[in-house]
Amino acid sequence: MARSSSDRDSAFRRLPSMDEVLRDPRAAALTSRAPRALVLELLAAELADWREEIKEGRLDGAALDGRVAQGDLYHRAGARLERELGRGVVRAVNASGVVLNTGLGRAPVHPEAAEAMRVAAESYCVLEVDRWSGERNQRDDYLSDLLRRLTGAEAAIGVNNNAGAVLLVFNTFAQGGRALVSRGELVEIGGSFRVPSVMERAGVELVEVGTTNRTRIADYAAAVDARTGLVIKVHTSNFRVVGFTEEASAAEIAQLGHDRGVTTAFDLGSGLLELAGARPLAPLLGGEPLLSDAIASGVDVVTFSGDKLLGGPQAGLLVGTAAAIAKLRKNPLYRALRLDKVALAGLEKTLELVLAGRGGELPTRAMLAATADELRPRAEALSKALAVLPGLACTIVAEGSQPGSGSAPGVLLPTWVVRATHSKLSAGALAARLRAATTPVFARVQEGAVLLDPRTLLPGDAERLVAAFRAVLSGS
Ligand SMILES: *Cc1c(COP(=O)(O)O)cnc(C)c1O
């Protein structure tokens, strides 16, 4: 412990200078693995931490000398480098059972959509030009037609994500005016998307209608005035209010809009569609509203995400009346929120697959629809492959998987998981090692065990998962 300021000063003086540090061959070993500037940054960061420890009296001169003598600086900078080289958007194995896992990139797309995205990324592509006339057009003209064919809506456009879609709706129809939202629907989604904040940034005054648990159409009707530009219904994706509740239906809101000449919208979030050639999801997802019902309700615009229940790349999709969509398209914000060519190519392919009756092949659809009976043999096979590893004990147990991404809160899809425990490592420590593996594995930790859900494993993931276990358990 550095007790006096002179102890502290002497410890500071004994910190090696960066010149000395870099002259050491152990620094050269690091710079052979990564750019010199990065190694310098990491060594400097480690030294800065040491300086902080000295300042706070947690590191004295003798302890510092010990660290220097043992080469701690290079070991620790090496550990930092290891982490640095594993950062970024790298492939991960999702064994959490949360299908639309926002932390893990939500929907993995169909291989044919992924291929379309790869080609669009690495080549020129027909994006904003009509190849037959040679004239400029809108990049999402084709997407718009696909969505129209799929949903029966008059028109559609796509933007970068659904938060952007909702921002665009508020700004287009109610900027400088008012929008009505039920008090029960002023939701926060994912921490950074709060309906009231989005409205504020869209230049819209929020008029709260009804109460947290009960809002009737009469409440909306009483609040409509000359400044009202929009009445919007927001699906409470990530929570349920139970008990003494009442909400106005989308159809009632649409009728009110027609009667009073106000635009109406429904932010669905997940966008549940039943697809030809795919098992129905509505019975599994407990009351998640259907896109088809939202459109049939007669509201002017319906918004939903491309990468939630649709199972495509990140996007915000807006479908509705030709007049409303045309207004959205004219808003300069639309240009700022537009889809990039890679996501657009993936979305087009996803929708083509769906329209061809191949929706059941979309990875997230297949995962959501998988039954416990189908998952059980996969859990058994995984358990057998893991049980041979040293120190590991595995059983399979009946559990539930979450749809995720704020879809169907409270719904658990019946599944079978591998329950893995280690003779020495705690479940938390084992899970942490799995996340740090070359191909990171994300699992649930529950009641002292690591739970591995086969529902969210993609082709090849079981092998990746076993390899990660083998690597993290060697030597423990
Ligand atoms: C998820 C969600 C959003 C945000 O969608 P992103 O595609 O994540 O931007 C907005 N509204 C609702 C109701 C949602 O569920």
Ligand as a Chemical Component Dictionary entry (heavy atoms), coordinates in Angstrom:
data_LIG
# 
_chem_comp.id                   LIG 
_chem_comp.type                 NON-POLYMER 
_chem_comp.pdbx_formal_charge   0 
_chem_comp.three_letter_code    LIG 
# 
loop_
_chem_comp_atom.comp_id 
_chem_comp_atom.atom_id 
_chem_comp_atom.alt_atom_id 
_chem_comp_atom.type_symbol 
_chem_comp_atom.charge 
_chem_comp_atom.model_Cartn_x 
_chem_comp_atom.model_Cartn_y 
_chem_comp_atom.model_Cartn_z 
_chem_comp_atom.pdbx_ordinal 
LIG C1 C1 C 0 -39.526 -3.573 -32.280 1  
LIG C2 C2 C 0 -40.516 -2.493 -32.319 2  
LIG C3 C3 C 0 -40.173 -1.233 -32.834 3  
LIG C4 C4 C 0 -38.783 -0.914 -33.307 4  
LIG O1 O1 O 0 -38.497 -1.673 -34.449 5  
LIG P1 P1 P 0 -36.984 -1.775 -34.977 6  
LIG O2 O2 O 0 -37.112 -2.566 -36.244 7  
LIG O3 O3 O 0 -36.230 -2.469 -33.905 8  
LIG O4 O4 O 0 -36.483 -0.412 -35.207 9  
LIG C5 C5 C 0 -41.150 -0.263 -32.885 10 
LIG N1 N1 N 0 -42.399 -0.506 -32.432 11 
LIG C6 C6 C 0 -42.765 -1.706 -31.927 12 
LIG C7 C7 C 0 -44.167 -1.891 -31.438 13 
LIG C8 C8 C 0 -41.835 -2.743 -31.850 14 
LIG O5 O5 O 0 -42.179 -3.924 -31.352 15 
# 
loop_
_chem_comp_bond.comp_id 
_chem_comp_bond.atom_id_1 
_chem_comp_bond.atom_id_2 
_chem_comp_bond.value_order 
_chem_comp_bond.pdbx_ordinal 
LIG C1 C2 SING 1  
LIG C2 C3 SING 2  
LIG C2 C8 DOUB 3  
LIG C3 C4 SING 4  
LIG C3 C5 DOUB 5  
LIG C4 O1 SING 6  
LIG O1 P1 SING 7  
LIG P1 O2 DOUB 8  
LIG P1 O3 SING 9  
LIG P1 O4 SING 10 
LIG C5 N1 SING 11 
LIG N1 C6 DOUB 12 
LIG C6 C7 SING 13 
LIG C6 C8 SING 14 
LIG C8 O5 SING 15 
# 
